Amino acid sequence: MATKFVTSADGTRIAYETMGQGAPLVFVWGALGVRSSPFAKTMREELAKDFTVFDYDRRGRGESGDTKPYAVAREVEDLRAVCEAAGGRPCVAATSSGAALALEAAASGVPMKMLAAHEPPYMVGNPKDAPDPDYEQKMNELIARGKRDEAVKYFMRTVGVPGVFVLVMRFMPFWKDAVAAAHTLPYDAAVMDGFARSACLRWSSWAVAPHRRCAQRPTRQRARSPGPPSGSSRSRTMASSRQPCVRCSWRASALRRTVEARTL
């Protein structure tokens, strides 16, 4: 499909494409994700069996602009603009740090019919494999020094990819695309804000529905965070969105069935 553009609040042009017919669904990729990748194409084709998929390049990636300075709030505005292009209140599906961004957007009042957030990588407590507490600072330093290849390696090791696999990945076509998008890794680091918390976790009106195929319970359910008073305006706003639901399922077909079941 032809690339289309929507203009975000700060004037940045955000590129997207659509595929399929049915209820609108916006997809939000995590770190290094771009709609030109073979994996994105597979995801679009599967979701398009039941939805009109709006797949967009996040700020700084693919054909989208990258107005400076960066701020998470600008990416929330980008997602709002894409949601408006999708009819104003679409379904949203997102993964990894993209799921964290989508949760932030929902907590900021971006209208969504429902949200399927796959593995927003928040840490609870003090796990042994917790990311480097200086991850965001070090990532910014690597990019500032032009060490894009090192930045991608640092990201891969942070998310748990064994060193030997990182070595092999450097010889795969994917690596070139990852290095090309490496300058946006600090953006995802900012979205994750230390991997420990998110504004959206404060709102108790979110429903959590683990997928039966998942071996791991959703991070969103594990997080310990108080909700707002039951009469708060934000709680009512979230509840009026049919209680967006955080699910854990990643296979494209499983994700499609999960979202479809929730929107019936």
N, C-alpha and C positions, 0 to 999 in steps of 0.2 A: 504494500500500500504506500501511497505517496506520503511524504513527511508533511505534517502540518505544524503550525506554531501557535502558541498562546503567549501573551505578554504578562509577565508577573508584575506585582505591585511596584517594584523598583525599576521597571522597564526592561528587565532581562527577558529575552525570547527563549521560551522553553519548547523544545521539539518533541513531537509525539506522533504516533501513528495509530490507526484503529484497524481492527479485524473482527469479523464475525457479526452476528445479529443476536439481539436479545437485550436483556437488561444491561446497562452500562457498568463496567468494572474497570477500575483504575489499578494498575499494578505498579508497585514501588520496589525497585531493586536495592540491594544492599551495597556494600563497598565494592567498587570496581565493576559493578553491573552496568551493562549498556544494552540497549535494545537491538544493536547490530550483531550481537553474539549468537552463535548457533543455539545456545541454551535458551536465550530469550525467544528465539523463533519457535522452538519446541513448546515453550510455555504458552505463547500467544496462540498457537494453533490448537492446543488442547483446550484452553479456556474459551476460545472462540466457538467451540461446539455448542455452548449454551449462553455466551455473553457477547456483547460488543466490547472488546478489550481496548482500553486506552493505555498503551505502553509508552512511557516517556523517558527521555534522557534526563537524569537529574542534573542540576546545575554543574557546569564545568565538564560535562561528558558529552560525547557524540556531537550532535549538532546544536546542543543548547548553549546559551551564552554563559558568562561567568563574571558578572559584575562584582567588583570589589567594593568594600571589604566583605568577606564572607561572614554570615551569621546564621545560626540555626533558624531564626525567625524568618529569614529570607527563603529558606527551603520550605518552611511551612506555607509561606505565601505562594511558592511555586506549585505545591500540591493543591492548594486551594484553587489556583487558576486552572489547573488541569481538571479538577473536580467540577468546576463551573462549566468547562468545555464539555464535560461528560453529562451535563444536564442538571448539575447543582447538588445532587444528593445520591451519588453512585455507591455501589459496593466498592470496597477497597481491599485488595490483597497485597501483602507486603512480606518481605523476608529479611531476617538478620537486622542490620542497622537500619535498613529501610523500614522494617517493622517498628523499630523504635521511633523513627521519624514520623511514621503514620500515627502512632499512638500520641506523640506530641501534638500532631496536627489535630487529632480528634479532641484532645484535651484543650486545645486552643479554640475549639468551636467550629472547626471545618466540618460542614455537614456530610455525614456518611450514612447510607442505609444500613451498612454493617461493615465490620472490619475483621478480616482474617489475618492475624499477625503471627507469622511463623518464626519462632525462636528469636525474639528480641534478646540480644546477648547480655542481659543484666546479671550481675553477680550478687549473691545474697550471702552474708556472713564473710568468712575468710577462707575460701577454697584454696587448696594447694596450687591449683593451676590458674589462679587469678592473674589477669594481665599486669604488666609492669605499671606501677602507679604513675610513672612518668611517661606513659605511652604517648599521650597527646603531644607533650612537649618534644619528645624525641622524634616523633613523626614530623612535626613541623620543622625541626632542625634539619632532618634529612632532605626534605623537599626544598627548604631554603638553600641548601648547599648543592642542589641539583642531583642528589643521589637517589634517583627514582627507582633504579633497580634494587638498591639496598632497602628502600622504603617498602617495596612490594615483598621482599624477603622477610623484613621485620613484621609486616602485617600477617603473612602466612604463618610464621612461627607463633605469633601471638594468638591466632585463632586455632592453633593446635595441629598444624600440618607438620608431620615429622620432617626433620632436616633432609633426609635422603629423598623424600618426595619433592621437597622444594627444589632440590638439585635437578631432579628429572624434569620438573615442570618448566624449568628455565629453557628447555629445548623444545617445548611444545608451542604451537601457534598462539595459545591463550596468553602466554607470557608477554608477547609483544603488545597485545591489547591492554594487558594489566599495567604495564609500564607506561603506556600512553595515558592511562587514567590515574596514574599514581598521585598526581598533584591534588586529587580530590580525597585522598585518604585522610588528611587532616580534617576535612569536612565531616566525615563519618566519625572520627574521633571526637569532634565537638558534639555531634548528635548524641554519642554514648555518654559523654560527661563523666568519664571515670568508670563506666560500666556498672555503677552501683545504684543508680536511681534514675527516675524520670518523673517529670511533673504529672504525666498521665496516671501514674500508679497511685496518686492521691485520691482518685475518684472511684468510689465504691460501686457505682452503678454499672460497671463493666461485668458482663457475664463471661464465665470461663467454661469452655466445653472441650475437654481433651478429646482428641480423635482416638478411636479404638485401636488404630494401627500403630500408635506411637508408643515407644518404649519409655520415653521421657515425658514427665509432666511439664506443661508449659511454664516457662520462667515467670510469666505474669502471675500464675497462681501461687508460685513459691514465695514471691516477694512479700515482705511484711511491711505494710504501709497503711496508716489510718486513712479512712475515707472522710468525706466532708459531712457536715450535718445533713440529715435527710431532707431538709427543706431548702438546701442551697440551690441557687439558680443553676450552677454548673451541673449538679446532680440531676436536676429536672431536664436540662438540655440533653445530657447523655442518655437519660432514660427515654426521652422522646425519640431517640434515634433507634428504637427497637432493641436497646441493649446490645451494642456492638459486641461481637464475640471473638475472643482470642482462641485460636485453635493451633494445634501443632501437627501439620502434615505437609510434606514437601513434594512428593511425587506429583507431577502435573495433573495426572488423572485424579489422584486422591484430593488434591486441592480443589479441582473443579467440582467434584461431587460434594465436598464439604461446603463450599460457598453456595452451590445450588440448593442443597438441603436447607440451609439457613435462610435463604431468601424466598422459599415457597410460602 
